[in-house]
Amino acid sequence: MSKILIIEDEAAIRRVLTKILSEENDTYQVEAAEDGASGFEKIKNNDYDLVLCDIKMPKMDGVEVLEAVKKIKPEIPMVMISGHGDMETAINTMRLGAFDYISKPPDLNRLLNTVRNALDKKQLVVENKILKKKVSKNYEMIGESDAINHINVMIDKVAQTEARVLITGPNGTGKELVAHQLHERSQRANFPLIEVNCAAIPSELIESELFGHVKGAFTSAVKDRAGKFEAADKGTIFLDEIGDMSLSAQAKVLRALQESMITRVGADKDIKVDVRVVAATNKDLKKEIAEGRFREDLYHRLAVILIKVPSLNDRRDDIPMLISYFADKIASEQGNAIKKFSKEAIHLLQDYDWTGNIRELRNVVERLIILGGSEISENDVKLFASK
C-alpha cells in the first residue's frame, strides 16, 4: 500500500482529491489534514510515501511545511497545490525540494501522472538505499581484535573530516575495506567513491585515466573523455597501490591536491574539482622516496592521517569470526547449506602462516567447503588447506 497524505484547508478540494486517488488505485491509502500544522504533525508521527500540500493555509503555510519536512524526512516527495496567484511561489518550492506542483482546480490526468511519478521516485529512493546497504555490507570489517577496534576508532575520528588518508599494509589485508568505510561514514557518502588501481594501469595511460584527455591528445584519443578525478567530484577518489604510480603522474596528483585543479591530457584549460583523496600502498614509501621512485612532497600531502592495516598473522583472534563470515557468504553465493568448522579445524587454521592474509583465508575456506565433509574437520584442513 502507498500511503498518501493530502494537506488542504479547502474542504471541497480535500474531498475531491481524496475521492480521485482512492478510486484510482485500491493500493493508495489516502489520509487528509485540514491545515499545515496538523499535516506536519501527521508526517512526524507516520510514514508517508507522498504528500500533496496546499501552499496558502492557516497556522503553517505550504512552504513552511515543505521546509520542515525536508529537515526530518527528506526522502518523502512533496507535491505542492497552487492557486493561480501562487504560481511563482509554487515554482520556487521546486528549488526548496518539492517534487512538482499542480494547479487548482486539479486536472485529472496531470494529477494522476504526477502522483504515479512521485511514488515511482520514492520507490527508487528506497531501492537505492537497500542496494547501498547491501554494497556496504560487502565492505564490512570483520573482527573484534584490538587491532581492528583501533582501526574502527581511527575511521570514526577521521571520516567526518576532509583529511587525506594513507592506508598501508601487506597485500590481502583489506585496505580497500578501510577506504570504503572512510567514504561511507563521511559527509561525501551520497557522492561517488571512485577506485583506481594504479598498479593495473600502464604508466603511459595513468595520466589519461586520472585526469581525462581531449580529442587528438594521442593516437587513440578519438573523443574528449573525463578522468577519474572529474568522476569523483564532490566524492572520494581511492588511489590504490599508489606506490606504483609514475613520477610524472605523481606530479599532476600533487598539483590536484595543492590547487584542487586538474588538466586533461592535451588540454590547456584547468578544471576545478572537489575531491577527497584516500590512498593505499603495500610498499614502504619512505624507502621509495630514498630511492627516488616516490615524491616526498606528495607523500606528506597524502599522509595527513596514516592507518596501518595489520596482517592476518597479527590478528589471529579474528580468524574464527572470519571463517564463520566467509562460510555464510559462500553458502549464500552458491545456494548451499552452511557448513560448520570443528573447533580443531579452526585451531589448526589459526596456527597457519597466512602470507596471503585475508584474501588467502577466504580462498582456503571456499576450498574446504567444496572438498571437505559435511563438517569441516581437522583432517580436511590437513588434506586441503596445505600450501
Steps between C-alpha positions, in 0.01 A plus 500: 500500500619853417413745777407845372430806714297795368548830686234742379290756692218513242264216591356463147843460336609270781201273437550504121868407523429225753221356282708510178801328651302242698301398193798509264700228672392268780863486620489873589428559868395865518491718812424872531584797721319834504797730564879507488561454872282189534644365174856539627408321824369208294823489300710500818305208646437289188679372191360634172607419146368830362364831629274735301517839670313825437709817507266753665373361830442621856735425794783378273517567127615251239850644466553470876373141493732415210806647673417323827442162331826520304687533831353189662390274212668623181419179312123574490402654162290815546257618230380856554142611423485856370227751424544730202653770720752255648674391180823689562514363854426150369793521258726621780405196711669284235828666599425409861461134411136456396450219247244692293196724524141480369254783449147546641262369387711188436508350151425129542768363265765743625420410861514123446819514292671717761395264781624192311834666417550615858426153638738346245771738617436408864527130413826564315642683803405206724654247258819708478527506880456123516761453227738735679461301821576179310808658343611632841457153647748368244759735648451420868813466709461169682675458833514608862876491559674801653654577160162513322336694783782754478444541124124548552569770760736670253240485223233651727730788590622568146202423274305819572804719429649592164844369601683289242576146609780263403420134570795262525531126547586176319303371201172330586448668838194702398632850438211561258254422782648785703464734200134402455428549870663844494276599210179342635537676836592837346289797396580405140323164525220607263755575227721254308789297633726450196765229528821500297748211512818683406693174459255365241520796261800532263719800587434661161124495564481590871486878441215465250317264737529741793458836329327421170605615154380705206442373149827464313722505810646168386433244226207319662340817645207513256282714729516707818492288814467594866739340746454341842555826688208662317285191557573523875400868527333567840590145600813295570771360277683191626848467351592140573864388463608861463862392549488366142404835345744663256689811612333716232154393618607563859583860407150553359334338803703734721369799306143370530544478877664842531269697272185284468552530123570246228578529129399240244781353294544716187294791640603840629184568700495434874203321657413557866426185700380443855636158589617331817802279435554172682808302394635154580824312447674179602839664444726683744461847351784646706732244340351584159572869568860425595546307176344778288184314399249702702467872560552606859275805463216277375553259789456780753187621318347153507606385845311753712351197675673161489300182553696176511299185430651201685583168339274206580786345697480804731127453565456126534221548757278619213546180295199307650270795427641539149454127429135520611443812288655348186320165550161680519583721200622211282195287586272792406684561170492131405150429631625222729450418867748665736783268603635517853869483593605285795690664785808297409480618138473863611793466740712349225411785263591750771849351511563537126743755358265722300739666255205581270301642792119521493481444125684169546279400795188558292634276222590225749155513661335467157728207409419321827126552451519349150732210580438433870235296678164613639693649792850625422737293712862529604579228246331702222723795587812279487393355164370807314637813668866425454712755316 
